[in-house]
Amino acid sequence: DLTKEVIDADGWFHTGDIGELVEGKYLKITDRKKEIFKTSGGKYIAPLPMENKFKESVLIEQIMVIGENQKLAAALIFPSFDNLKEWCGNNNVEFSSRQEIIKNEKVLKEFHRVINQYNQNFGAWEQLKKFELVSDEWTPESGLLTPTLKLKRKIIAKKYEDLINKIYAS
């Protein structure tokens, strides 16, 4: 019975992964089907490729794209504080704590610039329209990442429920 659930009538094995053929020969796994979500406008968004692209920025350590059943895609971002502190030093931004640095206007402006830069890699419906920075570390020890460093999406969403509500309230 379990085998029938994952192998269709044509003999295809359905793993729940999403991939693409590279050079017509190789299957490259790009996402998990269960992680794809649909916006209220009916557009589908695969968050993993987006998150990987945004993490190319030296200022972003972790990011979770959100927007299921919402009008727009948004994100929760855990900055790379080592790189952010260096950026602050180079841009005359003073701070005394992580909580203070993520509320600084110059820092938020720089994150808007970074988001806009990476948004160019995605379709209009996928582009991040809003984001919130968080100061709590996302690690396996904090319970927000798996031992293989994948996001625990439901736990992160629950922890930051108020921030997510703030994003979609305005």
Secondary structure, 3 states (H helix, E strand, C coil): CHHHHHECCCCCECCCEEEEEECCCEEEEEEEHHHCEECCCCCEECHHHHHHHHCCCCCEEEEEEECCCCCCEEEEEEECHHHHHHHHHHCCCCCCCHHHHCCCHHHHHHHHHHHHHHHCCCCCCCCEEEEEECCCCCCCCCCCECCCCCECHHHHHHHCHHHHHHHHHC
